[in-house]
Amino acid sequence: MAATRTTPTGEEQRAQVLLAMGFNTTQALLLAATQDAGEHVDLDRVRGMLDAGCEHELALRIVV
């Protein structure tokens, strides 16, 4: 019997946070996987953009 993984990966955790921010599944997975120079997208930056009134699609285009 194969072992099942129950602990989410860092990328899965990031995607869950992004889903909670209101991104759809595709957007959340894309943002969770995006890296620049080995660094993931700054979730606080994304949250700040949304809090300032930036729409999800625009925030996605800005940070990806």
C-alpha positions in Angstrom: 0.0 0.0 0.0 1.4 3.4 -1.0 1.8 6.0 1.7 -0.3 9.2 1.4 1.0 12.6 2.1 -1.2 14.6 4.6 1.1 17.6 5.2 0.7 20.3 2.5 3.8 21.5 0.7 4.9 25.1 1.0 3.5 25.8 -2.5 0.1 24.2 -1.5 0.0 26.4 1.7 0.8 29.5 -0.4 -2.0 28.5 -2.8 -4.5 28.2 0.1 -3.5 31.7 1.4 -4.1 33.1 -2.1 -7.4 31.3 -2.4 -8.4 32.9 0.9 -7.5 36.3 -0.6 -10.1 35.7 -3.3 -8.0 34.4 -6.2 -9.5 31.6 -8.2 -7.8 28.2 -8.2 -5.8 28.8 -11.4 -4.6 32.2 -10.3 -3.7 30.9 -6.8 -1.7 28.0 -8.2 0.1 30.2 -10.7 1.0 32.8 -8.0 2.0 30.1 -5.5 4.5 28.6 -8.1 5.9 31.8 -9.4 9.5 32.6 -8.4 11.9 35.3 -9.4 15.6 34.8 -8.6 14.6 31.9 -6.4 12.1 34.0 -4.3 8.4 33.4 -4.3 5.9 36.2 -4.8 5.6 38.3 -1.6 2.1 37.5 -0.2 2.1 40.6 1.9 2.7 42.7 -1.2 -0.1 41.0 -3.0 -2.4 41.5 0.0 -1.4 45.2 0.1 -2.3 45.6 -3.6 -5.7 44.0 -3.0 -6.3 46.1 0.1 -5.5 49.2 -1.9 -8.3 48.3 -4.4 -6.3 46.5 -7.0 -8.4 43.8 -8.8 -7.2 40.3 -8.6 -6.5 40.0 -12.3 -4.4 43.2 -12.3 -2.5 42.1 -9.2 -1.7 38.8 -11.0 -0.4 40.6 -14.1 1.7 43.0 -12.0 3.5 40.4 -10.0 3.9 37.6 -12.6 
